[in-house]
Amino acid sequence: MAPPVRYKPAPGPDDFRVLREGGYHYVDKTGFIVEWLARPDQVVLLPRPRRFGKSLNLSTLRYFLDKGAEDLSGLFDGLAVRAVPAAWSEMGRYPVIFLSLKDTRARSWSGCLEAIRAQLARAAATHPALQDSPRLSAADQGLWRRLTAREATPAECEGALLALSGWLHAHHDAPVVLLIDEYDAPIEAGYEHGWYDEVIAFMRNLLGGVLKSNPHLFRGVLTGVRRISKESLFSGVNNVRVHSLLDPPFSSAFGFTEAEVAEVLAAAGRQEAVDAVRDWYNGYDFGGQVIYNPWSVLSFAQDGVIKEYWASTSSEELLRQLIPSNRAGLRGPFERLLQGDAVEAELDEHVVLRDLEQNPAAIWSFLLTAGYLKASEVRWVEGRARAKVSIPNREVLGVWRRQFSQWLTLGLGGSAPDVEALIAALMAGDARLVQRLLRVLVQNTLSVHDTGAGPGDPERVYQAFVLGLLVWLEPRWRVRSNRESGYGRADVLILPTERGRPGVVLEIKRLWSDEGETPEAALADAQAQIRDRGYAAEVEAAGASVVRQFAVVFSGKSVWVA
């Protein structure tokens, strides 16, 4: 049953058998099976971003290990796992429980429970021989029928995986392999919609029962996007080993390496696009391994158009809630990230969702595991990871410009029309209108805490605030801050990406009223600085048809513009 020799380099199904028999181009990831079997961990948890091949890898593992009546060895012809005798000897030896929770997100706990009940029914129904197995009691057969008919009680659902593992062990005389995809999806939905306690209690019983001291369990793999704290979900379970994307194990199992990208592009006849693909979809670092976004690479191989693919498939409601609530601490770092800089961050890998509001550092871990950041120069200090984090590539940069900047600014009281009007006023050189609109945005967005005096550069908060508003200009204009221009450093430059458009210089000052400075004097000083230091030079060099120059003075939540 060898797969047909046809290749379709495209995002195919996440069912390994359908993909192989359907003639899709398959990037050989069966080395994951070899590595997994060689490791001593009984159960591994592998958090990785969405659309990075988690479901396909679990499907591959399922078809490889499953102790079924059908010979599926032909699916693995020519693949790496077949060349490793120790791994190949495990082919088809174990009954497999496969549970996908990716479609269990719901707005209510009752809706989520019903979705989990449906997935448990699917997992049980893939083993129809259990219905009449002489090794199951009548009571067990009755429970199997209730599970497959979606009639099991919540308590029976909680114990379903443990029961199923025992039945399969008895029927096949072999311990089971447990594969759970997107284990964190219902938990995250519960946190977002206010029924976290209910779902965490259910999942603790569901997973704890099958994982803790279970004599019927051979090995297990759990995948998801987040790493939910062991204390909140796996309390008392000591056999789960987490391998995050910071760790070397399984570093190349998810996503594409450089060599794999070259293989895909060659199969699609698009080798000439390797530099553009690298610029747009590269940039991830998993355990020291350079990794590309596989969904976007395959989508490009199919369409031949460089654009955002992965970004349009992702929904981050949790981050939408967390970013505005932590805006004071994120505005400066986000501005630096948008300018292409790396930011020093602590990465908390032991997240308890209910404590997120009190743990802003967790946001960096969430952004990292979700695929919106990459980490480099990782080091461990007293058990905590610290790293330089940055935006990995151009595709993800587009997400930052569109989504995160909006959540950070407009979600706090401003509005899209206000920002659009501000941009139009800047391009028209209308200082009076710029002043009025900035006053509205400052009143609705910045807090007294944000604008309070503090150590360091007192103008930094205001500059970050303005930059957050202006990221909407990309890609029509390039927004730059504190760059060498003429004989000094301009606070903000807005450079046209096409010649003939206007450009803008903004010099931002904080009013030192306690030293007797007046708004008029501060504005005059800023205007003189723009003129004397030649700040317009870089804007003119970019081909601006006209350079609009503004002096902006802030004091608390008051603004003056000239």
LUMMAR-963618 format. One line per field, with one value per residue (C-alpha): residue number from 1; residue in three letters; y, x, z. Coordinates in steps of 0.001 Angstrom, whole numbers. Layout:
N
resi (NUM | ...)
resn (ala | ...)
Y (Y | ...)
X (X | ...)
Z (Z | ...)
This chain:
562
resi (1 | 2 | 3 | 4 | 5 | 6 | 7 | 8 | 9 | 10 | 11 | 12 | 13 | 14 | 15 | 16 | 17 | 18 | 19 | 20 | 21 | 22 | 23 | 24 | 25 | 26 | 27 | 28 | 29 | 30 | 31 | 32 | 33 | 34 | 35 | 36 | 37 | 38 | 39 | 40 | 41 | 42 | 43 | 44 | 45 | 46 | 47 | 48 | 49 | 50 | 51 | 52 | 53 | 54 | 55 | 56 | 57 | 58 | 59 | 60 | 61 | 62 | 63 | 64 | 65 | 66 | 67 | 68 | 69 | 70 | 71 | 72 | 73 | 74 | 75 | 76 | 77 | 78 | 79 | 80 | 81 | 82 | 83 | 84 | 85 | 86 | 87 | 88 | 89 | 90 | 91 | 92 | 93 | 94 | 95 | 96 | 97 | 98 | 99 | 100 | 101 | 102 | 103 | 104 | 105 | 106 | 107 | 108 | 109 | 110 | 111 | 112 | 113 | 114 | 115 | 116 | 117 | 118 | 119 | 120 | 121 | 122 | 123 | 124 | 125 | 126 | 127 | 128 | 129 | 130 | 131 | 132 | 133 | 134 | 135 | 136 | 137 | 138 | 139 | 140 | 141 | 142 | 143 | 144 | 145 | 146 | 147 | 148 | 149 | 150 | 151 | 152 | 153 | 154 | 155 | 156 | 157 | 158 | 159 | 160 | 161 | 162 | 163 | 164 | 165 | 166 | 167 | 168 | 169 | 170 | 171 | 172 | 173 | 174 | 175 | 176 | 177 | 178 | 179 | 180 | 181 | 182 | 183 | 184 | 185 | 186 | 187 | 188 | 189 | 190 | 191 | 192 | 193 | 194 | 195 | 196 | 197 | 198 | 199 | 200 | 201 | 202 | 203 | 204 | 205 | 206 | 207 | 208 | 209 | 210 | 211 | 212 | 213 | 214 | 215 | 216 | 217 | 218 | 219 | 220 | 221 | 222 | 223 | 224 | 225 | 226 | 227 | 228 | 229 | 230 | 231 | 232 | 233 | 234 | 235 | 236 | 237 | 238 | 239 | 240 | 241 | 242 | 243 | 244 | 245 | 246 | 247 | 248 | 249 | 250 | 251 | 252 | 253 | 254 | 255 | 256 | 257 | 258 | 259 | 260 | 261 | 262 | 263 | 264 | 265 | 266 | 267 | 268 | 269 | 270 | 271 | 272 | 273 | 274 | 275 | 276 | 277 | 278 | 279 | 280 | 281 | 282 | 283 | 284 | 285 | 286 | 287 | 288 | 289 | 290 | 291 | 292 | 293 | 294 | 295 | 296 | 297 | 298 | 299 | 300 | 301 | 302 | 303 | 304 | 305 | 306 | 307 | 308 | 309 | 310 | 311 | 312 | 313 | 314 | 315 | 316 | 317 | 318 | 319 | 320 | 321 | 322 | 323 | 324 | 325 | 326 | 327 | 328 | 329 | 330 | 331 | 332 | 333 | 334 | 335 | 336 | 337 | 338 | 339 | 340 | 341 | 342 | 343 | 344 | 345 | 346 | 347 | 348 | 349 | 350 | 351 | 352 | 353 | 354 | 355 | 356 | 357 | 358 | 359 | 360 | 361 | 362 | 363 | 364 | 365 | 366 | 367 | 368 | 369 | 370 | 371 | 372 | 373 | 374 | 375 | 376 | 377 | 378 | 379 | 380 | 381 | 382 | 383 | 384 | 385 | 386 | 387 | 388 | 389 | 390 | 391 | 392 | 393 | 394 | 395 | 396 | 397 | 398 | 399 | 400 | 401 | 402 | 403 | 404 | 405 | 406 | 407 | 408 | 409 | 410 | 411 | 412 | 413 | 414 | 415 | 416 | 417 | 418 | 419 | 420 | 421 | 422 | 423 | 424 | 425 | 426 | 427 | 428 | 429 | 430 | 431 | 432 | 433 | 434 | 435 | 436 | 437 | 438 | 439 | 440 | 441 | 442 | 443 | 444 | 445 | 446 | 447 | 448 | 449 | 450 | 451 | 452 | 453 | 454 | 455 | 456 | 457 | 458 | 459 | 460 | 461 | 462 | 463 | 464 | 465 | 466 | 467 | 468 | 469 | 470 | 471 | 472 | 473 | 474 | 475 | 476 | 477 | 478 | 479 | 480 | 481 | 482 | 483 | 484 | 485 | 486 | 487 | 488 | 489 | 490 | 491 | 492 | 493 | 494 | 495 | 496 | 497 | 498 | 499 | 500 | 501 | 502 | 503 | 504 | 505 | 506 | 507 | 508 | 509 | 510 | 511 | 512 | 513 | 514 | 515 | 516 | 517 | 518 | 519 | 520 | 521 | 522 | 523 | 524 | 525 | 526 | 527 | 528 | 529 | 530 | 531 | 532 | 533 | 534 | 535 | 536 | 537 | 538 | 539 | 540 | 541 | 542 | 543 | 544 | 545 | 546 | 547 | 548 | 549 | 550 | 551 | 552 | 553 | 554 | 555 | 556 | 557 | 558 | 559 | 560 | 561 | 562)
resn (met | ala | pro | pro | val | arg | tyr | lys | pro | ala | pro | gly | pro | asp | asp | phe | arg | val | leu | arg | glu | gly | gly | tyr | his | tyr | val | asp | lys | thr | gly | phe | ile | val | glu | trp | leu | ala | arg | pro | asp | gln | val | val | leu | leu | pro | arg | pro | arg | arg | phe | gly | lys | ser | leu | asn | leu | ser | thr | leu | arg | tyr | phe | leu | asp | lys | gly | ala | glu | asp | leu | ser | gly | leu | phe | asp | gly | leu | ala | val | arg | ala | val | pro | ala | ala | trp | ser | glu | met | gly | arg | tyr | pro | val | ile | phe | leu | ser | leu | lys | asp | thr | arg | ala | arg | ser | trp | ser | gly | cys | leu | glu | ala | ile | arg | ala | gln | leu | ala | arg | ala | ala | ala | thr | his | pro | ala | leu | gln | asp | ser | pro | arg | leu | ser | ala | ala | asp | gln | gly | leu | trp | arg | arg | leu | thr | ala | arg | glu | ala | thr | pro | ala | glu | cys | glu | gly | ala | leu | leu | ala | leu | ser | gly | trp | leu | his | ala | his | his | asp | ala | pro | val | val | leu | leu | ile | asp | glu | tyr | asp | ala | pro | ile | glu | ala | gly | tyr | glu | his | gly | trp | tyr | asp | glu | val | ile | ala | phe | met | arg | asn | leu | leu | gly | gly | val | leu | lys | ser | asn | pro | his | leu | phe | arg | gly | val | leu | thr | gly | val | arg | arg | ile | ser | lys | glu | ser | leu | phe | ser | gly | val | asn | asn | val | arg | val | his | ser | leu | leu | asp | pro | pro | phe | ser | ser | ala | phe | gly | phe | thr | glu | ala | glu | val | ala | glu | val | leu | ala | ala | ala | gly | arg | gln | glu | ala | val | asp | ala | val | arg | asp | trp | tyr | asn | gly | tyr | asp | phe | gly | gly | gln | val | ile | tyr | asn | pro | trp | ser | val | leu | ser | phe | ala | gln | asp | gly | val | ile | lys | glu | tyr | trp | ala | ser | thr | ser | ser | glu | glu | leu | leu | arg | gln | leu | ile | pro | ser | asn | arg | ala | gly | leu | arg | gly | pro | phe | glu | arg | leu | leu | gln | gly | asp | ala | val | glu | ala | glu | leu | asp | glu | his | val | val | leu | arg | asp | leu | glu | gln | asn | pro | ala | ala | ile | trp | ser | phe | leu | leu | thr | ala | gly | tyr | leu | lys | ala | ser | glu | val | arg | trp | val | glu | gly | arg | ala | arg | ala | lys | val | ser | ile | pro | asn | arg | glu | val | leu | gly | val | trp | arg | arg | gln | phe | ser | gln | trp | leu | thr | leu | gly | leu | gly | gly | ser | ala | pro | asp | val | glu | ala | leu | ile | ala | ala | leu | met | ala | gly | asp | ala | arg | leu | val | gln | arg | leu | leu | arg | val | leu | val | gln | asn | thr | leu | ser | val | his | asp | thr | gly | ala | gly | pro | gly | asp | pro | glu | arg | val | tyr | gln | ala | phe | val | leu | gly | leu | leu | val | trp | leu | glu | pro | arg | trp | arg | val | arg | ser | asn | arg | glu | ser | gly | tyr | gly | arg | ala | asp | val | leu | ile | leu | pro | thr | glu | arg | gly | arg | pro | gly | val | val | leu | glu | ile | lys | arg | leu | trp | ser | asp | glu | gly | glu | thr | pro | glu | ala | ala | leu | ala | asp | ala | gln | ala | gln | ile | arg | asp | arg | gly | tyr | ala | ala | glu | val | glu | ala | ala | gly | ala | ser | val | val | arg | gln | phe | ala | val | val | phe | ser | gly | lys | ser | val | trp | val | ala)
Y (0 | 2430 | 6011 | 7245 | 9172 | 12541 | 15679 | 18586 | 21046 | 22617 | 22709 | 19292 | 17487 | 16803 | 13105 | 11306 | 8512 | 10851 | 13013 | 10100 | 8355 | 11660 | 12472 | 15540 | 16397 | 15104 | 16567 | 13578 | 14215 | 10570 | 11334 | 12613 | 9015 | 7797 | 10485 | 9959 | 6196 | 6621 | 8978 | 7651 | 9966 | 8067 | 11133 | 14268 | 17614 | 19563 | 23155 | 24698 | 27471 | 26807 | 25454 | 24091 | 20425 | 19191 | 17439 | 15847 | 14520 | 12936 | 11446 | 10022 | 8517 | 7062 | 5254 | 4018 | 2490 | 1419 | -2282 | -2674 | -5421 | -3480 | -3412 | 260 | -218 | 928 | 4449 | 4691 | 3482 | 5624 | 7507 | 7914 | 5757 | 2692 | 2876 | 2640 | -989 | -193 | 2199 | 149 | -2859 | -888 | -537 | -1653 | -2980 | -855 | 147 | 3933 | 6368 | 9537 | 12506 | 15877 | 18800 | 21504 | 21887 | 22044 | 25807 | 27185 | 30221 | 28197 | 25300 | 23248 | 23777 | 22831 | 19708 | 18603 | 19109 | 17067 | 14355 | 14235 | 13849 | 11110 | 9354 | 9502 | 8154 | 5210 | 4525 | 3943 | 693 | -1076 | -4486 | -3462 | -3608 | -7415 | -8155 | -11196 | -9502 | -6673 | -7059 | -6293 | -3094 | -2025 | -2765 | -706 | 2240 | 1923 | 2135 | 5193 | 6874 | 6263 | 7392 | 10618 | 9643 | 9379 | 11452 | 14126 | 11783 | 8966 | 11353 | 12270 | 8604 | 7739 | 7743 | 5607 | 3160 | 3047 | 2362 | -575 | -2049 | -1789 | -3296 | -6218 | -6744 | -6470 | -7751 | -4712 | -1366 | 1717 | 4828 | 8029 | 10948 | 14192 | 17102 | 20711 | 19699 | 23350 | 24545 | 23995 | 25372 | 28590 | 28973 | 28545 | 31294 | 33650 | 33114 | 32781 | 29047 | 28262 | 26476 | 24050 | 23125 | 22858 | 20511 | 18350 | 18246 | 17508 | 14403 | 13404 | 13633 | 12765 | 9531 | 8224 | 9560 | 8975 | 5486 | 3885 | 290 | 273 | 3171 | 2561 | 6078 | 9361 | 12635 | 15836 | 18855 | 22361 | 26002 | 26904 | 25182 | 25116 | 25013 | 21551 | 22785 | 23730 | 20792 | 17943 | 18053 | 14718 | 13521 | 12986 | 11274 | 14248 | 15802 | 19170 | 20010 | 23624 | 25386 | 26608 | 23033 | 21101 | 17857 | 17706 | 21048 | 20103 | 18012 | 20941 | 23508 | 23284 | 23441 | 25213 | 21925 | 21044 | 24433 | 23920 | 20518 | 22007 | 24863 | 22460 | 20196 | 23226 | 24597 | 27800 | 27589 | 31176 | 32484 | 31170 | 34636 | 36044 | 32960 | 33321 | 36987 | 36394 | 33008 | 32256 | 33570 | 31078 | 29457 | 26168 | 24874 | 26385 | 25112 | 27611 | 26949 | 28224 | 28514 | 25388 | 26554 | 29691 | 27911 | 25295 | 27931 | 29910 | 26741 | 26249 | 29847 | 31394 | 34651 | 36109 | 37276 | 36577 | 33046 | 31881 | 35196 | 34892 | 31513 | 32608 | 33980 | 35178 | 36263 | 35665 | 38033 | 40526 | 40585 | 40582 | 43232 | 46198 | 45321 | 45492 | 48442 | 50554 | 47969 | 46935 | 50216 | 50834 | 47249 | 46964 | 50150 | 48770 | 45483 | 47313 | 49197 | 45885 | 45761 | 42836 | 43190 | 41538 | 39496 | 36958 | 33904 | 32281 | 28728 | 27807 | 29773 | 29563 | 31195 | 32656 | 34544 | 36178 | 39607 | 39573 | 38135 | 40430 | 38442 | 35601 | 37682 | 37278 | 33493 | 33543 | 35624 | 33281 | 29990 | 31416 | 32211 | 36013 | 36240 | 34347 | 33943 | 34116 | 34190 | 32102 | 31684 | 30325 | 32339 | 30630 | 28343 | 31159 | 31661 | 35048 | 35808 | 38428 | 38375 | 39863 | 39675 | 36691 | 37725 | 40067 | 38074 | 38301 | 41962 | 42603 | 41054 | 43283 | 46397 | 45494 | 43776 | 44319 | 48038 | 48446 | 46490 | 48567 | 51941 | 51923 | 49361 | 51800 | 54560 | 55914 | 55110 | 54275 | 57469 | 59572 | 57976 | 58226 | 61910 | 62448 | 60905 | 63040 | 66173 | 65304 | 64859 | 68139 | 70057 | 71156 | 71760 | 73001 | 69848 | 67614 | 69298 | 68776 | 65117 | 64332 | 65865 | 63557 | 60484 | 61337 | 61935 | 58613 | 56502 | 57559 | 57234 | 59507 | 56630 | 56424 | 60129 | 60467 | 61612 | 58905 | 58102 | 58007 | 59782 | 61634 | 61940 | 58197 | 57468 | 60146 | 59062 | 55446 | 56623 | 58534 | 55642 | 53291 | 55505 | 55786 | 52079 | 52147 | 54070 | 50997 | 49949 | 53209 | 55057 | 53915 | 55176 | 55631 | 56968 | 58397 | 57994 | 60025 | 62731 | 65828 | 66870 | 65184 | 62627 | 63188 | 61794 | 60506 | 60482 | 59415 | 58468 | 57803 | 54404 | 55924 | 59194 | 62105 | 61557 | 63956 | 63140 | 64221 | 65193 | 65167 | 66596 | 65653 | 67510 | 67239 | 70555 | 71345 | 73643 | 73165 | 74955 | 77829 | 76670 | 77744 | 75765 | 78546 | 78402 | 74605 | 74682 | 77308 | 75215 | 72124 | 74074 | 75461 | 71962 | 70679 | 73575 | 73799 | 70071 | 69425 | 66771 | 67041 | 65698 | 62004 | 62661 | 64673 | 61939 | 59411 | 61376 | 63310 | 65867 | 68111 | 67736 | 68577 | 69618 | 69569 | 70497 | 68574 | 69372 | 67184 | 67845 | 65122 | 64755 | 68196 | 68641 | 71625 | 71438 | 73991)
X (0 | 2764 | 1592 | 1223 | 4124 | 2394 | 3377 | 1212 | 3291 | 402 | -1070 | -2664 | -4863 | -3522 | -4364 | -1132 | -2835 | -5006 | -1981 | 191 | -2477 | -3684 | -360 | 477 | 4126 | 5123 | 8130 | 9511 | 9006 | 9147 | 12427 | 10084 | 8941 | 12538 | 13469 | 10304 | 10794 | 14447 | 13721 | 12959 | 9998 | 6733 | 4612 | 5785 | 4037 | 5080 | 3768 | 4232 | 2522 | -597 | -199 | 3282 | 2477 | 1384 | -1782 | -15 | 2802 | 333 | -1586 | 1672 | 2499 | -992 | -781 | 2702 | 1925 | -1709 | -2329 | -5029 | -6023 | -4874 | -1236 | -268 | 3474 | 3325 | 2499 | 6050 | 7899 | 10968 | 10671 | 13329 | 11664 | 11839 | 15626 | 15946 | 15449 | 14867 | 12056 | 10619 | 10239 | 7551 | 5370 | 1778 | 2350 | 68 | -3578 | -3798 | -6208 | -6319 | -8211 | -8371 | -9614 | -8990 | -12717 | -13869 | -13673 | -17092 | -18592 | -20204 | -19081 | -22088 | -21137 | -17530 | -18528 | -20757 | -17883 | -15523 | -18187 | -18337 | -14562 | -14507 | -17222 | -15019 | -12038 | -14072 | -15783 | -12440 | -12252 | -15527 | -14168 | -14586 | -18380 | -18420 | -15011 | -15134 | -12531 | -14906 | -17666 | -21258 | -20999 | -17887 | -19543 | -22529 | -20273 | -18548 | -21955 | -22930 | -19649 | -20045 | -23690 | -22681 | -24841 | -22107 | -22532 | -19921 | -18418 | -18228 | -16573 | -13951 | -13021 | -13365 | -9670 | -8684 | -11498 | -10673 | -7000 | -7919 | -10341 | -7832 | -5043 | -7279 | -8569 | -5208 | -3000 | -787 | -509 | -1898 | -394 | -2286 | -2202 | -3998 | -3976 | -4570 | -5043 | -5154 | -7956 | -10870 | -8888 | -8056 | -11684 | -12767 | -10432 | -11626 | -15340 | -15494 | -15798 | -12147 | -12828 | -15254 | -13021 | -9802 | -11488 | -12818 | -9515 | -7547 | -9679 | -9712 | -5932 | -4869 | -6833 | -5207 | -1685 | -1115 | 151 | -1781 | -581 | -2336 | -288 | 2799 | 3594 | 1805 | 2133 | 209 | 414 | -947 | -9 | 319 | 2044 | -535 | 1084 | 1594 | 270 | -3089 | -3586 | -1152 | -1046 | 237 | 1242 | 5005 | 5536 | 4873 | 8005 | 7628 | 9827 | 9130 | 10418 | 13347 | 14597 | 16838 | 14766 | 12295 | 13661 | 13213 | 10044 | 7675 | 8104 | 10529 | 14318 | 16303 | 16846 | 13153 | 12161 | 14565 | 12935 | 9420 | 10408 | 12188 | 9126 | 7005 | 9492 | 9931 | 13595 | 14220 | 12014 | 14160 | 15323 | 11795 | 10554 | 13369 | 12539 | 8815 | 8506 | 11843 | 13163 | 12018 | 14465 | 13343 | 15970 | 18769 | 17358 | 16402 | 12758 | 10362 | 6599 | 5415 | 1867 | 3080 | 5860 | 3447 | 834 | 3406 | 4548 | 968 | 39 | 3380 | 2440 | 4404 | 1795 | 436 | -957 | -463 | -1539 | -5014 | -5573 | -4776 | -7143 | -5690 | -8589 | -6570 | -3833 | -6506 | -7562 | -4093 | -2297 | -4580 | -4648 | -833 | -366 | 1757 | 4532 | 4279 | 4162 | 7918 | 8979 | 6348 | 7594 | 11149 | 9947 | 8072 | 11266 | 13074 | 14939 | 15225 | 13863 | 15178 | 12370 | 11773 | 9905 | 7660 | 7032 | 4867 | 1724 | -1397 | -4053 | -5999 | -2863 | -2112 | -3361 | -798 | 1977 | 2731 | 5892 | 3654 | 2618 | 6082 | 5835 | 2390 | 3631 | 6601 | 4692 | 1983 | 4572 | 4561 | 8097 | 11342 | 13808 | 17583 | 20474 | 18421 | 19921 | 18599 | 18801 | 17584 | 15336 | 13823 | 14514 | 15668 | 16130 | 16276 | 12893 | 12153 | 9627 | 10680 | 9810 | 7881 | 4662 | 4480 | 5522 | 2323 | 323 | 2047 | 1324 | -2314 | -3396 | -1190 | -704 | -4476 | -5097 | -2481 | -3817 | -7288 | -8596 | -7959 | -10385 | -9200 | -10949 | -9896 | -11454 | -9458 | -6183 | -7037 | -7891 | -4603 | -2623 | -4452 | -3754 | -59 | 198 | -1658 | 574 | -2425 | -815 | -4023 | -5954 | -3035 | -3090 | -6830 | -6733 | -3696 | -5446 | -8431 | -6233 | -4099 | -7154 | -8694 | -5551 | -2739 | -3135 | -1629 | 696 | 1849 | 2701 | 4213 | 7756 | 10333 | 14003 | 15595 | 14349 | 11138 | 10041 | 10187 | 6588 | 5200 | 7386 | 6238 | 2624 | 2969 | 4763 | 1989 | -505 | 1634 | 2268 | -922 | 1037 | 3056 | 3604 | 2629 | 5198 | 8103 | 8050 | 11443 | 12447 | 15659 | 17558 | 20588 | 19336 | 21260 | 23291 | 21228 | 18615 | 14967 | 12348 | 10021 | 10407 | 7668 | 9321 | 7346 | 7880 | 7038 | 8492 | 6074 | 4239 | 4607 | 6890 | 6841 | 9286 | 8089 | 10182 | 8661 | 9337 | 8125 | 7228 | 9311 | 6755 | 8265 | 11357 | 9296 | 9210 | 6136 | 4489 | 5395 | 9068 | 9165 | 7571 | 10035 | 12930 | 11659 | 11162 | 14680 | 16045 | 14279 | 15646 | 19171 | 19882 | 18569 | 16042 | 14292 | 17350 | 16448 | 12811 | 13855 | 16307 | 13441 | 11697 | 9106 | 7202 | 7040 | 8306 | 5789 | 7557 | 5865 | 6987 | 4970 | 5048 | 3443 | 2750 | 805 | -2299 | -1955 | -594 | 590 | 1577 | 3182)
Z (0 | -941 | -1405 | -4996 | -6468 | -6697 | -4856 | -3856 | -1826 | 49 | 3548 | 3510 | 6008 | 9487 | 9079 | 8157 | 6237 | 4185 | 3447 | 2308 | 269 | -1164 | -2769 | -719 | -304 | 3123 | 4880 | 6757 | 10467 | 11537 | 13262 | 15977 | 16526 | 16752 | 19269 | 21317 | 21588 | 22546 | 25435 | 28940 | 29609 | 30029 | 29211 | 27404 | 27074 | 23975 | 23806 | 20361 | 18323 | 16296 | 12766 | 13466 | 12815 | 16243 | 15044 | 12076 | 14255 | 16666 | 13739 | 12365 | 15742 | 15985 | 12638 | 13451 | 16845 | 16542 | 17094 | 14466 | 12078 | 9003 | 7913 | 7635 | 7247 | 3617 | 4761 | 6092 | 3007 | 2410 | 5697 | 8375 | 11022 | 8781 | 8728 | 12531 | 13626 | 17300 | 16408 | 13540 | 15836 | 17733 | 14629 | 15275 | 18789 | 20982 | 21207 | 20883 | 22514 | 20427 | 21867 | 20128 | 22208 | 19596 | 18868 | 22488 | 22919 | 23857 | 25538 | 28335 | 30505 | 29414 | 25774 | 26448 | 28387 | 25533 | 23070 | 25284 | 25575 | 21768 | 21476 | 24111 | 22098 | 18997 | 20932 | 22250 | 18919 | 17174 | 19164 | 18251 | 19251 | 22877 | 22576 | 22512 | 24000 | 26295 | 28473 | 29418 | 31949 | 31038 | 33071 | 31162 | 27832 | 28942 | 29805 | 26419 | 24726 | 26785 | 25894 | 22168 | 22300 | 24089 | 27052 | 29689 | 32841 | 33691 | 36292 | 33730 | 31279 | 33883 | 34229 | 30546 | 29593 | 32566 | 31836 | 28128 | 28852 | 31085 | 28543 | 25701 | 27800 | 28694 | 25150 | 23349 | 26143 | 25560 | 27375 | 25663 | 24135 | 24979 | 22520 | 23412 | 20977 | 22131 | 25755 | 26822 | 24506 | 26929 | 29871 | 28076 | 26988 | 30599 | 31721 | 28993 | 29627 | 33401 | 34111 | 34814 | 38120 | 36483 | 33568 | 35586 | 38073 | 35234 | 33339 | 36510 | 37058 | 33374 | 32952 | 36476 | 36389 | 33235 | 33863 | 37573 | 38485 | 35631 | 35030 | 31651 | 30224 | 28097 | 26903 | 26304 | 24389 | 25051 | 22766 | 23092 | 22747 | 26416 | 29264 | 32058 | 35489 | 36917 | 40241 | 38736 | 36348 | 37010 | 40798 | 42069 | 38583 | 38516 | 35166 | 32847 | 31333 | 29624 | 26632 | 25718 | 22626 | 24730 | 25177 | 22742 | 22761 | 19861 | 18586 | 14915 | 15316 | 14759 | 12005 | 9086 | 9134 | 6409 | 4575 | 4745 | 3342 | 444 | -162 | -252 | -2558 | -4897 | -5042 | -5922 | -8448 | -6454 | -5451 | -6553 | -3741 | -897 | 228 | 357 | 2202 | 4710 | 5262 | 5750 | 7462 | 9150 | 12429 | 15038 | 17424 | 18976 | 21361 | 19276 | 15958 | 13236 | 12371 | 9684 | 9976 | 8097 | 7376 | 5619 | 3727 | 2375 | 1568 | -399 | -2171 | -3318 | -4204 | -5135 | -3402 | -490 | 2014 | 5478 | 5765 | 9344 | 10856 | 9360 | 11059 | 14600 | 17237 | 20521 | 22688 | 25854 | 24734 | 23682 | 27340 | 28901 | 26852 | 27648 | 31347 | 31471 | 29114 | 31464 | 31576 | 27931 | 26029 | 26062 | 25263 | 22537 | 20914 | 20836 | 19366 | 16617 | 15810 | 15292 | 18598 | 21013 | 24538 | 27685 | 29243 | 31963 | 30699 | 33287 | 32106 | 35098 | 34417 | 36544 | 34388 | 37285 | 38404 | 35058 | 36090 | 38917 | 36748 | 33799 | 33025 | 31861 | 28852 | 27350 | 27691 | 26109 | 23169 | 22751 | 22816 | 20560 | 17866 | 18105 | 19502 | 19264 | 22110 | 21812 | 24279 | 26705 | 30155 | 33416 | 36626 | 39797 | 37786 | 35699 | 32016 | 30784 | 27109 | 24416 | 22693 | 19283 | 16458 | 14322 | 10765 | 8483 | 8600 | 12384 | 12279 | 10348 | 13183 | 15703 | 13684 | 13137 | 16318 | 19330 | 18802 | 18485 | 21683 | 23470 | 22367 | 20864 | 23317 | 26138 | 25242 | 21901 | 18651 | 15115 | 13682 | 16178 | 15095 | 11398 | 11855 | 13708 | 10866 | 8299 | 10351 | 10584 | 6824 | 6244 | 8658 | 10776 | 14180 | 15807 | 14845 | 15861 | 19275 | 19713 | 18696 | 20829 | 23820 | 23288 | 22919 | 25944 | 28120 | 27097 | 27054 | 29375 | 33119 | 35738 | 36581 | 32947 | 32835 | 36289 | 36808 | 37193 | 36743 | 33321 | 30204 | 31192 | 27553 | 26910 | 27953 | 25649 | 22763 | 23187 | 23311 | 20040 | 18355 | 19416 | 17595 | 14482 | 13850 | 11788 | 9152 | 8174 | 5411 | 3618 | 5716 | 7849 | 11418 | 13060 | 16462 | 17902 | 14641 | 13583 | 11201 | 10196 | 13237 | 15954 | 16898 | 16009 | 18395 | 15646 | 11865 | 9440 | 6147 | 2935 | 1338 | -2056 | -3317 | -3542 | -276 | 2666 | 5584 | 9208 | 11966 | 15578 | 18400 | 21765 | 24998 | 28549 | 30196 | 33288 | 34903 | 38358 | 37014 | 35633 | 32022 | 30019 | 27194 | 24748 | 25737 | 25510 | 22054 | 20860 | 22168 | 20335 | 17096 | 17335 | 17879 | 14746 | 12714 | 14117 | 14054 | 10567 | 11532 | 8154 | 6300 | 6405 | 5522 | 2477 | 1476 | 1547 | -1205 | 803 | -1247 | 1813 | 5377 | 8119 | 11310 | 14713 | 18190 | 20804 | 24521 | 27199 | 30857 | 32627 | 30446 | 28817 | 25282 | 23215 | 19534 | 17224)
